[in-house]
Amino acid sequence: MISIIIPVYNQAGHLDNCLASIKKQTYENYEIIVINDGSTDDFSDVIKKYKRIFGLKLSFFEQENRGASAARNRGAKDARGEYLIFCDADIILAPRMLELMRSELKKNPNASFCYSSFVWGNKKFILWPYDARKLKTTPYINIASLIKKDHFPGFDENLKRFQDWDLWLTVFDQGHVGVWINQILYKVNLSGQQTMSRWLPSFAYKLLPFLPSVKKYNLAKAIILRKHNL
């Protein structure tokens, strides 16, 4: 079984679309764990709607606002599946996403997780086969990847940025690797609502290193590099 863990903070509209895409999955042996990280919007209305649709497949928990990493860790703790996927509320899954990722891990027993290419807003991110050397310099693997629960090390709740990069580096540090599917399997919907996903174009930081946001980005990157001795 696959445990789909969705952290939510004031994303009721996104959550509705995300859950609708999960309902269309061709692979149906899954559970959905939604963690409300202190939302103040109409989150409960969306949950009630999809509770009627998914029944016992859907469970949800509430906590004070502690951030996405804490919410994901909470969801992983309660997960019953052999595999985990951390699906932020602003993600729309292609109908065969779970089926294909699980199949790829079955075909590659030495791999701990499976990732794919994706669309971020209107930009396509066409990735490449797993490359540990590149991973050490570039945070190219997104959070929405299927990982074996036994190999999930937990998110560092102290990090404010690069939680996904830190996760995959930690998995590598523990001796595990990933496998890539050469398909676009999901889209991150950037509608202007607040999102828990983050991506910042690297060229902007190279051209404008003096901006406060760029300085924060570089500081966060330095923390990751130092943590993993890179």
Residue, then its C-alpha position, 0 to 999 in steps of 0.5 A: m500500500i502507498s501512504i499519500i501524506i498531504p500537509v496543508y496550511n490555508q490551501a483549501g482550494h488546492l487541496d480540493n484539486c489535489l484530492a480530485s486527482i488522487k481519486k483518478q489514480t489507476y493504482e487504488n491501494y492507497e491511503i490518504i493522510v491529510i495534516n492540517d498545520g493550523s489552517t484558518d480557511d475552509f479546510s474542513d469543508v473540503i475534508k468533509k466532501y472527500k471523506r464522503i468520497f474516499g471513506l476510510k481511505l482518508s484520514f486527517f489530523e490537526q496540529e498547531n502551525r509547526g511547518a510542512s516538515a513537522a506535518r509530513n513527519r506526523g503523517a509518516k508516523d501514522a502511515r500504514g503503507e509500504y511506500l510513502i509519497f509526500c504530496d503537497a496540496d498544490i500538486i495535481l497527479a497524473p492518473r498513472m503516477l502512483e502506478l508507474m512509480r510503484s512499478e519502477l521501484k518493483k523493477n529496481p529493488n536496489a532503489s529506495f525512491c522513485y522520482s519523475s519530471f514535472v511541471w511547475g506552473n508553466k515551466k517543465f522540469i525535465l530531469w535525468p537519471y539519478d546522479a549522486r554527484k549532481l545531487k550534491t550540488t543541485p536540489y533537482i529532486n522534488i518532494a513528490s517522490l515515492i519512497k520505501k517507508d523503511h528507508f525514510p529518514g524523516f524531515d529535519e524540522n529545523l530547516k526552513r528551506f531545501q527540506d527536499w534536498d536535505l531529505w534526498l541527501t540524507v537518504f544518500d548518506q544512509g547508503h540508498v539511491g533513487v531511480w528516475i521515470n522519464q515522464i512528467l507525472y505531476k504539476v505544481n499549481l501556482s495560482g497565487q494562493q499560499t503554497m507549501s512548495r518552494w522553488l527559486p530560479s538560480f539565475a536570479y540569485k547569480l544576477l542579484p546576490f545583493l537582494p535580501s531574499v537572495k542572501k537568505y537563499n544562499l544562507a540556507k544553501a550553506i546550511i545544507l552544504r555544511k550539514h552534509n559536509l559538501 
